[in-house]
């Protein structure tokens, strides 16, 4: 499964075959493409990504701190005015924040290994 994103932040889940058709249509110079009963200007497509690559907007740091992405920068979810230091949180500098699922999995692994 793939995700097609547009410049105006609309996302469509599409199959690999549909993604190939969109790419082919753009390469052939089509100005508009019909996707999921919607007509989209090919110049409005910002990208096609595998489902797992879609940008995260919230997550957890290594110590469990909940964070959200605000204007392209990771901030504390509970207090968005708090500036996070990359010295203590190198994962925000690398934009490698854990998703909620990844955090829970890691937390459970640590509990199992301590026993």
N, C-alpha and C positions, 0 to 999 in steps of 0.2 A: 504494500500500500504506500502511496505517495501523498504529499500535501502540496497543492499549488497555492501560492500566496500572491496576492495582488498588492499594488502600491497603496491602495486604500484600506489595507489590513483585513481583507476578506480572505478566508481560507477555504479550500475545497479538498476533500479527500477524494483522490482519484486512483485508479488502478495503474499498474505499470504500463499496460497497453495504452490506456488513455494518455499517460504522460508521454509515451513515445509519439502518439498522434499529435499532441500539442507541440512538441519539439519539431516534428516534421512540418507542421503547418506554419510555424514561425520561420523555419529555414526556407520555406517556399514563398515567404513574403506575404502571407495572409494578414490582413489588418485586423480582422475580428475572428474569434474562435468561439464556437458553441461548446460550453462545458456545463454539464448537469442542468440543462434547460436554461442556462444563462448565457448571454452574449457578452464576451469580454474582449476589449481591445488588446491585441497582443502586446502593445507598448505598455499596458497597465500591469503585465505580469512581472512580479519581482523575482520569482524563482520557483523551482520545483524541487522538493526535498524528500528524502526518505522520512517516514513518520517519526523515527527516533531522533532525527537531527533537528526537528523544529525547536526554535529558541524557547528556553525556559524563562518564565517571568517570576517564578517564586521557587524557593527551595530552602535548604538547611546547610549551615556551615559545619565544619568538623566537630565543633563543640555543641551542636544542636540549636544554635541561634537561628531563628526563622528570619529569612531575608526575602525582599522583593526587589525587582528591577524597576527603578524609577528614572526615567529619562536616560536609559542606557547604563545606569550605575546601580550597583547592588547597595541597598540600604537596609537597616534594621526594620523588620516588618512591624514591630510594636511601636517604634518611634522613628519615623522616617527622617527626622532631623539629625539623628545620630550618624556620624560619619565613621565608617568602618576602616580600621587600619590594616593595610595590606601586609604589614610586618607580622601581625597576629593571625591574619586570615589570608594566606597566600592564594587560596582557591578563588578569591574574588578578583585578584590580579590576573589570574589565568582564565577567568570566566568559567570555572569548573566547579560550580555549586551543585551539591547533591539534590536530586529530586526527593520529594517526600517518601516515595517508595524505596529509593536507594538508601535514605537515612534509616528507615525502619529496618531494612534488611541488615545494614551494618550494625545497628544498635543490637539487634537480636543475635548476630554473630558474636559480638563482644560479650554479651551475657552468657552465651554458651561456652565460650572459650575460658571464661573466668572460673567456671565451676569445676 
